[in-house]
Amino acid sequence: MVLKNTPVCVWLVLVCLLYFGSKQTKTRQIKLDKLAIFPLIFLPFVIISVMRGHQPLIVGFALTVGLVIGIFLGWLMWKDEPLLLKQGQVWIQRGSYIPLILYLVIFIFRYVVGVAQHTQHSITKTECFNFIIGLPTGIGLGTLLAIYIFRQRPTTY
């Protein structure tokens, strides 16, 4: 019943995530501005979810904590082998399944939260639930942000 009542736009988001995530599994040339477009498209949805929480300060705090944890995890994963490599005037994105996995984890989590918000109104008012809304989303976004932050810098002599 839950899957049947899911709006079509949610399934379109999933298809987009699968498409863009699968493209990142293969090594390819990329422009840095293209790398930023996808997270920027979803940033308003994250902000709206923070503001729609019953306790936006707790959700915002959890999102911030999650971003810090995610950036740290990204640093651990990519400090020695960054996913973005500078070769001459172009950037090469090494193929990895990590972005696809992160996209899907965030989507599934946001889907479950959305279902809970529409079916279990009493649980959505608790501090724990509001903290849980922000933390995993922040971790996922922070880890994706770390791909850009910890890219291989061009060497200058």
Secondary structure, DSSP 4 states (H G I P E B T S, - for coil): -TTTTS-HHHHHHHHHHHHHHHHTTS-EEE-HHHHHHHHHHHHHHHHHHHHHSSSHHHHHHHHHHHHHHHHHHHHHHHSSS-SEEEETTEEEEPP-SHHHHHHHHHHHHHHHHHHHHHH-TTGGGSHHHHHHHHHHHHHHHHHHHHHHHTPPPPP--
